């Protein structure tokens, strides 16, 4: 019991850090959720103008569907804004345990993470736009009118694009696991077939379901996987985080108490 209490006291500063980060994250989420809810009409109009499907009629299935869409917009906007905050919070939490060189490398990964998300989201949106136009043309050719539910239409576009943006983060996740010594570049190389299978399986769960779109979404992931192996192959260095962070954090608290 004494050892357990000692460990709890040792890691209590970390829990306090996490509590503060979580509280600020909730406030940030609430602010942008409200903003997305109230600006949903303007955003929806711009999206429909941009997609511009001439052969499709976008329709609402109920009088209150716009309220549901506005809530979805608020939730989506809040998530998008909170992702950079989560990355920054992770950086600020882990940085005391890193050397100066490791801090610089981790700091560089923050804008790279944002760029990867934007690229993944934009790429997914482009693929979906192409697929939707192709499907609309096929339906017209078969004599089928295109009346698409606005809620399902938007959710498929945004959820798929956002998930693809998150999937594009996996090179950074793999690199972090390598730096922490959990996996090695050699492991990634040996498990390449398993990784490819998981990429195809996860991407196949996202709309659209045609083989051409599936291949188009998987190919960038395969390329990112290979680039991750290549970049970490000759720079394999494991970070020793926990001892240094515990020492720095606890010594900082002791100085404050003095």
N, C-alpha and C positions, 0 to 999 in steps of 0.2 A: 504493500500500500504506500509506503514511504517513497519507493522508487517511482510509483505511478504519479504521486503528487509532484515529485521532482520534475518528471517529464512534462506534466501539464503546465507547471510554472515556466519551464524552459520554452515551450512553444506558445505560451499565452500571447506574447507580443505579435506573433504571426497572425493569430486569430483576431487580434485587435485591428491589425492592418486590413485583413480581409473584410471585417465588419464595416470599416469606414469606406472601403472601395465599393462594397455591395450597396451601402446606403446611397452613395453618390450616383451609382449606376441606376438605381431605382428612380431617383429624382430625374435624371437625364432621360430615362425611358418615358416617364410620365409626361414630361414637357413636350417631347417630340411626338408622342402618341396623340396628344391634344392638337398639336399643330397639323399633323397629317390628317386628322379627322375633319378639321374645319376647312382645309384646302383641298379636300378630296375631289370636289367638282372641277376645279381648275386643272388638277393633275389628270383626271379622267379624260377631259376634253382634249388635252394635249396628246395623250397616249393614243386615243382613237384617231386623231388627225395624223399622227406619225405613222401608225400601222397602215391606215388607209386601205381597207379591204372593200373594193367596189362591189364585189359579188356576194357580200355578206351583210345581213341585217343584224345588228347587235341590239338585243331586246332585253328588257327587264321582266322577270317572271312574277314579281309582286310589287305593290306600291311602296313597300318598305325595304326593298332590296338595296336601294342606294345607301341606307343607314348601315347595312351590313358591309357594303363596299367601303364606306367611309371608315368604319372600324378596322377593316383589313388594311386600308392605306395607312392609318395611324400606327397599327402594329408593325407593318412592314418598314415604315420610315424610322420608327423607334429602334428596330433591330439593326437597320443599316447604320444608323448613327452610333449605336452602342458597340458595334464591332470594333471601330478604331479605339474607343474608350477601353474596351476589354484588353486590346493589344497593349495600349499604353499602361494600363494597370498592371498587367503581367510584367512589363518591362520595369516599372518602378518598384515592384515587389521583389524581383529577382536580382536587380542590378547591384545591390550591396554585396552579393556573394560572388561577383565576377571580377576578373582582372580588368585593367583599363582596356586592353586589346579586345577582350571578350565583350565588354560594354559597347565598344564602337561597332563591332560586328552585329550585336543584337539590335542596336539603335538603327542600323542600316536596314534591318529586316522589317521595321515598322512601315516605312513608306512602300517597301516591296510588297508587303502583305496587302496594303490598300490597293496597289496597282494590280496585283493578281486577282483580287476580288472584282475590281472594275472590269478587267479584261474578261474574266470568266462570266460575269453577268452580261456584259455586252455581247460576247460571243454566243451565249445561250439565247439571248433575245434575238440575235440575227438568225440563228438556226430555226427558232420557233416561228419567226416572221415568214421565213422562206417556206417552212413546212405548212403553216396555216394557209398561205396563199395557194400552195399546190393542192392541198386538200379541198379548198373552196372551189378551185377550178375543176377538180375531179367530180365533185358533187354536181356542179352545174352541167358538166358533160353527161352525167347520168340522168339529168332531169330532176335533180333533188335541190330544193331551195335551201339556202343557208340562213337559218334563224338561230343564232347562237346566244346562249344565256350570258349576259354581261359578267355575272359573278364568276362562273366557271371559266369564261374566256380570260379574265384578268388573273385569276388565281393560277391557272396553268402557265401563263406567261411569266408572272412574277415569281411564283414559287420555284418553277423550274430554273429560271435564270439565276435566282438567288442561291439555290442549292448548288448549281454549277459553279457560281462564284466562290462558295465555301469549299467545294471540292478542289478548286484551283489552289487552295491554301495548303494542300497536303505536302508539297515539297518543303515548305517551311517547317511543318510538323515533323516530317522525316528527318530533316536536318537537326532539329532540336533533340529528337530522340537519339540521334547519333552523338551529338555533343554531350548528352547526359550519360552516354555509355550503355543505353538500353539495347540498341541495335548497332550494327556496323555496316559500312558500305558493302562489305562482302556478303552480308546477310541479304541485303536488298538485291544484290546481283544474283545470288543463288535462288532467291524466291521470286524471280521475275515472272515466271508463269503464273504463280498464285496471284501476284499483284495485278497482272493483266486480266485474269479471270474476275477478280473483285471489281476492277474498273468497269468491265463490260456488264457485270451483274448489277452494280449500283446505278449505272447510267441507264440501263434498260428499264429501271423502275420509273424513270422520268418520261413524261410525254415530250415529243411525239414518239410513236412506237415503230416507225418505219426504219428499215435497216440503214438507209442512206444517212438519215439524221443521227442515228445511233453511232455509226462509224465516225461521222463528222465531229461528234462530241467526245468520243473516246480518244481519237488521235492526239489532240493536244495534251491529254492526261498522260498518255504513253510517252510523249516527248518530254514533258516535265519530269516524269519519273526517271528517265534516262539522264537528263541533265542533272538531277539531284545526285545520282550515283557518280557522275563524272566530276562534279564540283567538289564532292566530299572525298573522292578517292585519294587524292594526293594531299589533303589538308585534314587528315583525321586526327582530331584532338578532343579529348574528353574533358568536360568541365567538372570540377569538384565543387559542387555548390553548397551542400548542406553544412559542412563544418565551417566554411568561411562565413556563410550568412549567419549562422547561429552565433559565431564569435563576434562578428561586427555588430549585429543587432543588440545582443545582450550587453556588449561593452558600451554601446551608445546609450542604452537605458540606464546603466550604472552611472555614466557620467552625468546624465540628467538628474538622477537622484541626488548625486553629490552636490 
